[in-house]
Amino acid sequence: MQSPASWLPRQPPAAVRADIEAALTVELTSVVAGARRRVLRDGDRQIDTAHLLHSLMEYDPEVRVAVGRPSQVARVLGYLVQRSIGYGLAWQGSVEDSGALPVARDAEPPGRSPSVAAGRGMPDVPGWSPAAVAAMAGALARARRRGDKRATGMDVLACVAADPESRAVEVLRRAGVDASLLAARISEPSRHVSQG
């Protein structure tokens, strides 16, 4: 199976970031802009999966429905807001790699899903954690598999939730959301997501 990284041309990091951002819907572009503002406001080094999750939860109603009942959404947002004063302080100054450091371009280890293995072979993109780049590449690969040229918020959520070592999954876990179940529900062929 071809990895999500394979859609990325082998080019300089700035060009890779431009390719990622050019393949987003208008709504997802707003999500990325919101994540970038959050990075600047919080003094973080780069967009990570928790920044993406936070912006997805704020900007995309379909993502909020997928995450679960209003009480679960409120808990997830509560944990995300606490990032700058609580457990997220341990993340400051560190890079979120979630095991997605470049090892072998376009190679997926046996037994790992494409979404989880997406970070392998990812270029170092300034302003983005390797796990966030992997999530975006996986989202674009999902969109292309169904014939779309642009990724949606649900595509990003599916890939973020499928990486068990990402910061976003840590937040979901703390808020009582089963990220692996969430990823499986989103990945169902009908893409119908029921409230948990």
Residue frames as a rotation matrix with the C-alpha (Angstrom) as fourth column:
MET 1
0.580 0.815 0.000 0.00
0.815 -0.580 0.000 0.00
0.000 0.000 -1.000 0.00
GLN 2
-0.157 -0.609 0.777 1.23
0.554 -0.706 -0.441 3.47
0.818 0.361 0.448 -0.85
SER 3
-0.339 -0.004 -0.941 1.86
0.918 -0.220 -0.329 5.67
-0.206 -0.975 0.078 2.18
PRO 4
0.748 0.652 -0.126 0.24
0.628 -0.756 -0.186 9.09
-0.217 0.060 -0.974 2.66
ALA 5
0.201 -0.755 -0.625 3.74
0.047 -0.630 0.776 10.58
-0.978 -0.185 -0.091 2.47
SER 6
-0.407 -0.477 0.779 4.00
0.718 0.359 0.596 9.61
-0.564 0.802 0.196 -1.17
TRP 7
0.582 0.642 0.500 1.75
0.813 -0.484 -0.324 12.43
0.034 0.594 -0.803 -2.36
LEU 8
0.795 -0.334 -0.507 4.39
-0.076 -0.883 0.463 14.90
-0.602 -0.330 -0.727 -1.15
PRO 9
0.814 -0.577 0.070 7.00
0.145 0.084 -0.986 15.73
0.563 0.812 0.152 -3.76
ARG 10
0.356 -0.781 -0.513 10.60
0.903 0.147 0.403 15.64
-0.240 -0.607 0.758 -2.62
GLN 11
0.208 -0.188 0.960 11.20
0.457 -0.849 -0.266 19.34
0.865 0.494 -0.091 -2.38
PRO 12
-0.787 -0.567 0.242 12.31
0.083 -0.487 -0.870 21.99
0.611 -0.665 0.430 0.12
PRO 13
-0.667 0.512 -0.541 10.28
0.727 0.290 -0.622 22.23
-0.162 -0.809 -0.566 3.36
ALA 14
-0.631 0.457 -0.627 8.74
-0.235 -0.883 -0.406 25.62
-0.739 -0.109 0.665 2.48
ALA 15
-0.636 0.392 -0.665 7.40
-0.713 0.032 0.701 24.17
0.296 0.919 0.259 -0.76
VAL 16
-0.743 0.377 -0.552 5.99
0.423 0.905 0.049 21.15
0.518 -0.197 -0.832 1.09
ARG 17
-0.644 0.515 -0.566 4.17
0.455 -0.337 -0.824 23.46
-0.615 -0.788 -0.017 3.51
ALA 18
-0.593 0.424 -0.685 2.78
-0.672 -0.729 0.131 25.42
-0.443 0.538 0.717 0.54
ASP 19
-0.726 0.320 -0.609 1.60
-0.293 0.657 0.695 22.15
0.623 0.682 -0.383 -1.06
ILE 20
-0.722 0.473 -0.505 -0.18
0.691 0.531 -0.490 21.12
0.037 -0.703 -0.710 2.15
GLU 21
-0.535 0.511 -0.673 -1.87
0.186 -0.705 -0.684 24.47
-0.824 -0.491 0.282 2.57
ALA 22
-0.708 0.262 -0.656 -2.89
-0.693 -0.433 0.576 24.68
-0.133 0.862 0.489 -1.10
ALA 23
-0.701 0.402 -0.590 -4.79
-0.043 0.801 0.597 21.39
0.712 0.443 -0.544 -0.83
LEU 24
-0.830 0.414 -0.374 -7.10
0.467 0.151 -0.871 22.47
-0.305 -0.898 -0.319 2.00
THR 25
0.077 0.920 0.385 -10.73
0.900 -0.230 0.371 23.51
0.430 0.318 -0.845 1.85
VAL 26
-0.101 -0.031 0.994 -11.53
-0.088 -0.995 -0.040 27.10
0.991 -0.092 0.098 2.77
GLU 27
0.823 0.488 0.291 -12.79
-0.341 0.013 0.940 25.87
0.455 -0.873 0.177 6.14
LEU 28
0.747 -0.595 -0.295 -9.65
0.665 0.666 0.338 23.86
-0.005 -0.449 0.894 6.80
THR 29
-0.139 -0.758 0.638 -7.53
0.573 -0.587 -0.573 26.86
0.808 0.286 0.515 5.84
SER 30
0.313 0.341 0.887 -9.30
-0.486 -0.744 0.458 28.73
0.816 -0.574 -0.067 8.66
VAL 31
0.988 0.017 -0.153 -8.49
0.107 0.634 0.766 25.84
0.110 -0.773 0.624 11.00
VAL 32
0.249 -0.968 -0.011 -4.78
0.919 0.240 -0.312 26.06
0.305 0.067 0.950 10.13
ALA 33
-0.167 -0.273 0.947 -4.81
0.099 -0.961 -0.259 29.85
0.981 0.051 0.188 10.53
GLY 34
0.705 0.492 0.511 -6.43
-0.465 -0.223 0.857 29.44
0.535 -0.842 0.072 13.96
ALA 35
0.835 -0.472 -0.285 -3.82
0.551 0.729 0.406 26.85
0.016 -0.496 0.868 14.96
ARG 36
-0.065 -0.900 0.430 -1.05
0.761 -0.323 -0.563 29.20
0.646 0.291 0.706 13.81
ARG 37
0.128 0.181 0.975 -2.50
-0.342 -0.915 0.215 32.07
0.931 -0.361 -0.056 15.91
ARG 38
0.963 0.261 0.069 -2.69
-0.165 0.366 0.916 29.76
0.214 -0.893 0.396 18.92
VAL 39
0.448 -0.878 -0.167 0.98
0.854 0.476 -0.212 28.80
0.266 -0.047 0.963 18.47
LEU 40
-0.274 -0.564 0.779 2.00
0.333 -0.815 -0.474 32.46
0.902 0.129 0.411 18.45
ARG 41
0.384 0.523 0.761 -0.20
-0.501 -0.574 0.647 33.37
0.775 -0.630 0.041 21.40
ASP 42
0.997 0.072 0.012 0.99
-0.053 0.596 0.801 30.46
0.051 -0.800 0.598 23.54
GLY 43
0.370 -0.929 0.017 4.65
-0.902 -0.355 0.244 30.87
-0.221 -0.106 -0.970 22.63
ASP 44
0.577 -0.135 0.805 4.91
0.078 0.991 0.110 27.38
-0.813 0.000 0.583 21.16
ARG 45
-0.431 -0.884 -0.179 7.48
-0.201 -0.099 0.975 26.46
-0.880 0.456 -0.135 18.53
GLN 46
-0.932 0.069 -0.357 5.21
-0.338 0.201 0.920 24.87
0.135 0.977 -0.163 15.96
ILE 47
0.101 0.993 -0.054 1.72
-0.976 0.109 0.190 23.69
0.194 0.033 0.980 15.10
ASP 48
-0.938 -0.312 0.152 1.13
-0.337 0.922 -0.189 20.30
-0.081 -0.228 -0.970 16.68
THR 49
-0.673 0.702 -0.232 -1.83
0.352 0.580 0.735 17.92
0.650 0.413 -0.637 16.61
ALA 50
-0.311 0.569 -0.761 -3.36
0.893 -0.098 -0.439 19.45
-0.324 -0.816 -0.478 19.76
HIS 51
-0.670 0.068 -0.740 -3.39
-0.168 -0.984 0.062 22.88
-0.723 0.166 0.670 18.05
LEU 52
-0.880 0.357 -0.312 -5.07
-0.282 0.134 0.950 21.29
0.381 0.924 -0.017 15.04
LEU 53
-0.512 0.713 -0.479 -7.64
0.770 0.628 0.112 19.54
0.380 -0.312 -0.871 17.26
HIS 54
-0.466 0.308 -0.829 -8.39
0.542 -0.641 -0.543 22.77
-0.699 -0.703 0.132 19.13
SER 55
-0.736 0.152 -0.659 -9.01
-0.498 -0.781 0.376 24.69
-0.458 0.606 0.651 15.91
LEU 56
-0.828 0.468 -0.308 -11.02
0.043 0.601 0.798 21.83
0.559 0.648 -0.518 14.40
MET 57
-0.458 0.662 -0.594 -13.25
0.888 0.319 -0.331 21.81
-0.030 -0.679 -0.734 17.48
GLU 58
-0.437 0.254 -0.863 -13.78
0.205 -0.906 -0.370 25.58
-0.876 -0.338 0.344 17.22
TYR 59
-0.583 0.069 -0.809 -14.30
-0.652 -0.634 0.416 25.90
-0.484 0.771 0.415 13.46
ASP 60
-0.714 0.222 -0.664 -15.88
-0.470 0.552 0.689 22.64
0.520 0.804 -0.290 12.29
PRO 61
-0.036 0.792 0.609 -19.33
-0.990 0.053 -0.127 21.62
-0.133 -0.608 0.783 13.56
GLU 62
0.653 0.251 -0.715 -19.01
-0.465 0.878 -0.116 18.17
0.598 0.408 0.690 11.93
VAL 63
-0.375 -0.859 -0.348 -15.88
-0.047 0.393 -0.918 17.53
0.926 -0.328 -0.188 14.03
ARG 64
-0.663 0.174 0.728 -17.72
-0.743 -0.273 -0.611 18.49
0.093 -0.946 0.310 17.22
VAL 65
0.476 0.879 -0.016 -20.53
-0.878 0.477 0.048 16.06
0.050 -0.009 0.999 16.38
ALA 66
0.408 -0.389 -0.826 -17.97
-0.201 0.844 -0.497 13.32
0.891 0.368 0.266 15.67
VAL 67
-0.644 -0.727 0.237 -16.23
-0.356 0.011 -0.934 13.85
0.677 -0.686 -0.266 19.00
GLY 68
-0.690 0.422 -0.587 -19.44
0.642 0.732 -0.229 13.16
0.333 -0.535 -0.776 20.87
ARG 69
0.363 0.896 -0.256 -22.09
0.897 -0.261 0.356 14.59
0.252 -0.358 -0.899 23.12
PRO 70
0.577 -0.088 0.812 -21.97
-0.007 -0.995 -0.103 18.28
0.816 0.053 -0.575 24.08
SER 71
0.929 -0.244 0.276 -20.57
-0.303 -0.080 0.949 17.33
-0.210 -0.966 -0.149 27.49
GLN 72
0.485 -0.793 0.369 -17.66
0.727 0.600 0.333 15.46
-0.485 0.106 0.868 25.84
VAL 73
0.329 -0.324 0.887 -17.02
0.687 -0.562 -0.460 18.39
0.648 0.761 0.038 23.48
ALA 74
0.809 0.024 0.587 -16.94
-0.302 -0.840 0.450 20.74
0.504 -0.541 -0.673 26.48
ARG 75
0.824 -0.538 0.176 -14.46
0.062 0.393 0.917 18.48
-0.563 -0.745 0.357 28.30
VAL 76
0.302 -0.732 0.611 -12.15
0.951 0.279 -0.136 18.27
-0.071 0.622 0.780 25.27
LEU 77
0.391 -0.118 0.913 -12.25
0.337 -0.905 -0.262 22.05
0.857 0.410 -0.314 24.82
GLY 78
0.957 -0.022 0.289 -11.63
-0.273 -0.404 0.873 22.49
0.098 -0.914 -0.393 28.55
TYR 79
0.578 -0.794 0.189 -8.47
0.508 0.531 0.678 20.40
-0.639 -0.296 0.710 28.37
LEU 80
0.184 -0.508 0.841 -7.32
0.931 -0.184 -0.315 22.22
0.315 0.841 0.439 25.24
VAL 81
0.690 0.118 0.714 -7.83
-0.002 -0.986 0.165 25.61
0.723 -0.116 -0.681 26.88
GLN 82
0.940 -0.313 0.133 -5.76
-0.138 0.007 0.990 24.45
-0.311 -0.950 -0.037 29.87
ARG 83
0.690 -0.696 0.199 -2.83
0.659 0.490 -0.571 23.73
0.299 0.525 0.797 27.58
SER 84
0.173 -0.672 0.720 -1.12
0.090 -0.717 -0.691 27.05
0.981 0.184 -0.064 28.35
ILE 85
0.126 -0.113 0.986 -1.47
-0.876 -0.479 0.057 26.69
0.465 -0.871 -0.159 32.13
GLY 86
0.668 0.243 0.703 -1.51
-0.625 0.696 0.354 22.99
-0.403 -0.676 0.617 32.85
TYR 87
0.480 -0.461 0.747 -0.08
0.260 0.887 0.380 19.78
-0.838 0.012 0.546 31.45
GLY 88
0.873 -0.082 0.480 0.68
0.472 -0.105 -0.875 21.49
0.122 0.991 -0.053 28.15
LEU 89
0.760 -0.649 0.042 3.55
-0.632 -0.722 0.280 23.35
-0.152 -0.239 -0.959 29.79
ALA 90
0.208 -0.686 0.697 5.52
-0.079 0.699 0.711 20.11
-0.975 -0.204 0.091 29.55
TRP 91
0.520 0.060 0.852 5.11
0.776 0.382 -0.501 20.33
-0.356 0.922 0.152 25.78
GLN 92
0.979 -0.124 -0.159 6.56
-0.170 -0.934 -0.316 23.83
-0.109 0.336 -0.935 25.45
GLY 93
0.254 -0.956 -0.150 9.98
-0.903 -0.290 0.318 23.87
-0.347 0.055 -0.936 23.90
SER 94
-0.486 -0.395 0.779 9.69
-0.130 0.915 0.383 20.27
-0.864 0.085 -0.496 22.72
VAL 95
-0.580 0.234 -0.781 8.84
-0.810 -0.061 0.583 18.84
0.089 0.970 0.225 19.33
GLU 96
0.260 0.726 0.637 5.83
-0.581 0.645 -0.497 16.55
-0.772 -0.241 0.589 18.97
ASP 97
-0.584 -0.479 -0.656 7.12
-0.812 0.343 0.473 13.60
-0.002 0.808 -0.589 17.01
SER 98
0.339 0.808 0.481 4.75
-0.818 0.506 -0.274 10.86
-0.465 -0.300 0.833 18.28
GLY 99
-0.009 -0.427 0.904 7.14
0.092 0.900 0.426 8.32
-0.996 0.087 0.031 16.84
ALA 100
0.815 0.426 0.392 6.69
0.425 0.019 -0.905 9.85
-0.393 0.904 -0.166 13.41
LEU 101
0.232 -0.811 -0.537 10.30
-0.449 -0.579 0.681 10.86
-0.863 0.083 -0.498 12.87
PRO 102
0.604 -0.007 -0.797 11.59
-0.789 0.137 -0.599 10.30
0.113 0.991 0.077 9.34
VAL 103
0.193 -0.521 0.831 12.90
-0.321 0.767 0.555 6.76
-0.927 -0.374 -0.019 9.07
ALA 104
-0.752 -0.378 0.540 12.34
0.362 0.448 0.818 5.52
-0.551 0.811 -0.200 5.54
ARG 105
-0.594 0.527 -0.608 10.48
-0.686 -0.727 0.039 7.52
-0.421 0.440 0.793 2.92
ASP 106
-0.045 0.761 -0.647 7.24
-0.934 0.197 0.298 5.92
0.354 0.618 0.702 1.77
ALA 107
-0.635 -0.189 -0.749 7.77
-0.017 0.973 -0.231 2.87
0.772 -0.134 -0.621 3.99
GLU 108
0.240 0.728 0.643 5.11
-0.858 -0.150 0.491 1.63
0.453 -0.669 0.588 6.37
PRO 109
-0.793 -0.525 0.308 6.09
-0.608 0.675 -0.418 -0.83
0.011 -0.519 -0.855 9.06
PRO 110
-0.532 0.617 -0.579 3.97
0.138 0.739 0.660 -4.01
0.835 0.271 -0.478 9.09
GLY 111
-0.257 0.531 -0.807 0.98
0.930 0.364 -0.057 -3.81
0.264 -0.765 -0.587 11.39
ARG 112
-0.602 0.084 -0.794 0.70
0.345 -0.870 -0.353 -0.03
-0.720 -0.486 0.495 11.48
SER 113
0.443 0.837 0.322 -2.16
0.730 -0.129 -0.671 1.77
-0.520 0.532 -0.668 9.82
PRO 114
-0.013 -0.445 0.895 -1.36
0.874 -0.440 -0.206 4.25
0.486 0.780 0.395 7.02
SER 115
0.712 0.335 0.617 -2.51
0.075 -0.910 0.408 7.13
0.698 -0.244 -0.673 9.20
VAL 116
0.918 -0.395 -0.036 -0.18
0.038 -0.005 0.999 6.20
-0.394 -0.919 0.011 12.04
ALA 117
0.176 -0.909 0.378 2.75
0.791 0.359 0.496 5.52
-0.586 0.212 0.782 9.73
ALA 118
0.806 0.253 0.535 2.17
0.572 -0.566 -0.593 8.71
0.153 0.784 -0.602 7.77
GLY 119
0.879 -0.455 -0.141 4.95
-0.350 -0.818 0.456 10.59
-0.323 -0.351 -0.879 9.53
ARG 120
0.196 -0.853 0.483 7.62
0.340 0.521 0.783 8.22
-0.920 0.011 0.392 8.35
GLY 121
-0.306 -0.404 0.862 9.45
0.945 -0.019 0.326 9.89
-0.116 0.914 0.388 5.52
MET 122
0.787 0.611 0.090 7.89
0.616 -0.786 -0.046 13.28
0.043 0.092 -0.995 6.25
PRO 123
-0.113 -0.826 0.553 10.16
0.568 -0.510 -0.646 16.21
0.816 0.241 0.526 5.56
ASP 124
-0.383 -0.073 -0.921 11.02
0.849 -0.422 -0.320 18.61
-0.365 -0.904 0.224 8.36
VAL 125
-0.002 0.484 0.875 8.55
0.687 -0.635 0.353 21.47
0.726 0.602 -0.332 7.74
PRO 126
-0.919 -0.392 -0.038 9.32
0.303 -0.644 -0.703 24.66
0.251 -0.658 0.710 9.68
GLY 127
-0.669 0.669 0.326 6.41
-0.729 -0.675 -0.110 25.69
0.146 -0.311 0.939 11.87
TRP 128
0.490 0.820 -0.297 4.87
-0.740 0.571 0.355 22.19
0.460 0.046 0.887 11.93
SER 129
-0.050 -0.454 0.890 5.55
-0.743 0.613 0.270 19.19
-0.668 -0.647 -0.368 14.16
PRO 130
-0.885 -0.308 -0.349 6.29
-0.463 0.659 0.593 15.93
0.047 0.687 -0.726 12.33
ALA 131
-0.724 0.670 0.164 3.05
0.524 0.689 -0.500 14.47
-0.448 -0.276 -0.850 13.73
ALA 132
0.092 0.765 -0.637 1.03
-0.071 -0.633 -0.771 17.43
-0.993 0.116 -0.004 12.43
VAL 133
-0.360 -0.282 -0.889 2.62
-0.892 -0.175 0.417 17.12
-0.273 0.943 -0.188 8.98
ALA 134
-0.999 -0.011 0.030 1.82
-0.004 0.977 0.212 13.40
-0.032 0.211 -0.977 9.07
ALA 135
-0.343 0.938 -0.041 -1.82
0.455 0.127 -0.882 14.14
-0.822 -0.321 -0.470 9.97
MET 136
0.149 0.384 -0.911 -2.14
-0.551 -0.733 -0.399 16.63
-0.821 0.562 0.103 7.12
ALA 137
-0.659 -0.439 -0.610 -0.50
-0.751 0.347 0.562 14.26
-0.035 0.829 -0.558 4.63
GLY 138
-0.909 0.370 0.195 -2.79
0.323 0.917 -0.233 11.47
-0.265 -0.149 -0.953 5.79
ALA 139
-0.072 0.921 -0.383 -5.83
0.131 -0.372 -0.919 13.76
-0.989 -0.116 -0.094 5.45
LEU 140
-0.042 -0.011 -0.999 -4.88
-0.875 -0.482 0.042 14.66
-0.482 0.876 0.010 1.89
ALA 141
-0.927 -0.301 -0.222 -4.31
-0.370 0.830 0.418 10.98
0.059 0.469 -0.881 1.07
ARG 142
-0.586 0.792 0.172 -7.79
0.445 0.492 -0.748 10.16
-0.677 -0.362 -0.641 2.44
ALA 143
0.146 0.655 -0.741 -9.35
-0.335 -0.672 -0.661 12.90
-0.931 0.345 0.121 0.33
ARG 144
-0.336 -0.362 -0.870 -7.57
-0.925 -0.048 0.377 11.72
-0.178 0.931 -0.318 -2.81
ARG 145
-0.974 0.000 0.226 -8.62
0.010 0.999 0.044 8.10
-0.226 0.045 -0.973 -2.24
ARG 146
-0.168 0.979 0.118 -12.25
0.607 0.197 -0.770 9.17
-0.777 -0.057 -0.627 -2.42
GLY 147
-0.052 0.081 0.995 -11.56
0.990 -0.125 0.062 11.38
0.129 0.989 -0.074 -5.47
ASP 148
0.930 0.347 -0.123 -11.41
0.364 -0.914 0.181 14.80
-0.050 -0.213 -0.976 -3.78
LYS 149
0.237 -0.872 0.428 -8.57
0.460 -0.287 -0.840 17.24
0.856 0.396 0.333 -4.36
ARG 150
-0.307 -0.290 0.906 -8.96
-0.519 -0.747 -0.415 18.94
0.798 -0.598 0.079 -0.99
ALA 151
-0.666 -0.007 -0.746 -9.00
0.534 0.693 -0.484 17.60
0.521 -0.721 -0.458 2.55
THR 152
0.292 0.811 0.507 -11.72
-0.097 -0.502 0.859 18.36
0.952 -0.300 -0.068 5.08
GLY 153
-0.098 -0.250 0.963 -11.72
-0.941 -0.293 -0.171 18.74
0.325 -0.923 -0.207 8.84
MET 154
0.773 0.441 0.456 -13.04
-0.569 0.800 0.191 15.20
-0.280 -0.407 0.869 9.21
ASP 155
0.743 -0.592 -0.311 -10.07
0.134 0.587 -0.798 13.90
0.655 0.552 0.516 7.20
VAL 156
-0.202 -0.846 0.494 -7.67
-0.437 -0.373 -0.818 15.65
0.876 -0.381 -0.294 9.59
LEU 157
0.172 0.335 0.926 -9.60
-0.985 0.082 0.153 14.45
-0.025 -0.939 0.344 12.65
ALA 158
0.969 0.211 -0.131 -9.46
-0.225 0.969 -0.102 10.85
0.106 0.128 0.986 11.39
CYS 159
0.392 -0.898 -0.199 -5.68
0.242 0.309 -0.920 11.01
0.888 0.312 0.339 11.00
VAL 160
-0.264 -0.438 0.859 -5.06
-0.692 -0.535 -0.485 12.86
0.672 -0.723 -0.161 14.27
ALA 161
0.421 0.543 0.726 -7.21
-0.900 0.351 0.259 10.37
-0.114 -0.763 0.637 16.19
ALA 162
0.947 -0.039 -0.318 -5.43
-0.072 0.942 -0.329 7.41
0.313 0.335 0.889 14.56
ASP 163
-0.012 -1.000 0.005 -2.00
-0.052 -0.004 -0.999 8.38
0.999 -0.012 -0.052 15.94
PRO 164
0.663 0.438 -0.607 -2.06
0.495 0.351 0.795 6.94
0.561 -0.828 0.016 19.49
GLU 165
-0.016 -0.758 -0.652 1.05
0.990 -0.104 0.097 8.86
-0.141 -0.643 0.752 20.55
SER 166
-0.334 -0.087 0.938 -0.03
0.498 -0.862 0.097 12.31
0.800 0.499 0.332 19.36
ARG 167
-0.996 -0.025 -0.084 -0.72
0.083 -0.590 -0.803 15.19
-0.030 -0.807 0.590 21.71
ALA 168
-0.433 0.900 -0.045 -4.27
-0.799 -0.361 0.481 15.43
0.417 0.244 0.876 20.36
VAL 169
0.106 0.457 -0.883 -4.95
0.018 0.887 0.461 11.83
0.994 -0.065 0.086 21.35
GLU 170
-0.730 -0.387 -0.564 -3.53
0.571 0.109 -0.814 12.54
0.376 -0.916 0.142 24.80
VAL 171
-0.873 0.467 0.142 -6.05
-0.488 -0.817 -0.308 15.39
-0.028 -0.338 0.941 25.15
LEU 172
-0.081 0.884 -0.460 -8.90
-0.675 0.291 0.678 13.21
0.734 0.365 0.573 23.88
ARG 173
-0.212 -0.080 -0.974 -7.93
0.412 0.897 -0.163 10.44
0.886 -0.436 -0.157 26.32
ARG 174
-0.953 -0.201 -0.225 -7.83
0.287 -0.379 -0.880 12.86
0.092 -0.903 0.419 29.26
ALA 175
-0.651 0.759 -0.006 -11.30
-0.757 -0.651 -0.059 14.09
-0.048 -0.034 0.998 28.29
GLY 176
-0.344 0.508 0.789 -12.68
-0.272 0.751 -0.602 10.55
-0.899 -0.422 -0.120 28.20
VAL 177
0.605 0.483 -0.632 -12.93
-0.736 0.038 -0.676 10.18
-0.303 0.875 0.378 24.41
ASP 178
0.284 -0.461 0.841 -11.81
0.227 0.884 0.408 6.85
-0.931 0.075 0.356 22.96
ALA 179
0.008 -0.361 -0.932 -9.64
-0.722 -0.647 0.245 8.09
-0.692 0.671 -0.266 20.08
SER 180
-0.923 -0.370 0.104 -9.27
-0.208 0.708 0.674 4.68
-0.323 0.601 -0.731 18.43
LEU 181
-0.296 0.904 0.309 -13.05
0.756 0.420 -0.503 4.22
-0.584 0.085 -0.807 18.40
LEU 182
0.380 0.377 -0.845 -13.44
-0.095 -0.892 -0.441 7.76
-0.920 0.248 -0.303 17.06
ALA 183
-0.457 -0.646 -0.611 -10.94
-0.711 -0.147 0.687 7.08
-0.534 0.749 -0.392 14.26
ALA 184
-0.896 0.149 0.417 -12.70
0.289 0.910 0.296 3.81
-0.336 0.386 -0.859 13.40
ARG 185
0.086 0.993 -0.084 -16.14
0.606 -0.120 -0.786 5.49
-0.790 0.017 -0.612 13.26
ILE 186
0.265 -0.032 -0.964 -14.82
-0.482 -0.870 -0.104 8.25
-0.835 0.492 -0.246 10.98
SER 187
-0.669 -0.683 -0.295 -13.15
-0.610 0.277 0.742 5.71
-0.425 0.676 -0.602 8.71
GLU 188
-0.225 0.660 0.717 -16.36
0.358 0.741 -0.569 3.78
-0.906 0.128 -0.403 8.06
PRO 189
-0.718 -0.137 0.682 -17.22
0.689 -0.003 0.725 3.86
-0.097 0.991 0.097 4.35
SER 190
0.239 0.909 0.342 -20.45
0.904 -0.337 0.263 5.79
0.354 0.246 -0.902 4.88
ARG 191
-0.714 -0.602 0.359 -18.56
0.369 -0.758 -0.537 8.46
0.595 -0.251 0.763 6.88
HIS 192
0.368 0.848 0.381 -21.71
-0.132 -0.359 0.924 8.65
0.920 -0.390 -0.020 9.02
VAL 193
-0.745 -0.630 -0.222 -20.65
0.184 0.126 -0.975 9.41
0.642 -0.767 0.022 12.55
SER 194
0.394 0.905 -0.162 -23.11
0.383 -0.001 0.924 8.89
0.835 -0.426 -0.347 15.35
GLN 195
0.116 -0.305 0.945 -22.84
-0.745 -0.657 -0.120 10.74
0.657 -0.690 -0.303 18.60
GLY 196
-0.494 -0.480 -0.725 -21.12
0.006 0.832 -0.555 8.52
0.870 -0.278 -0.408 21.17
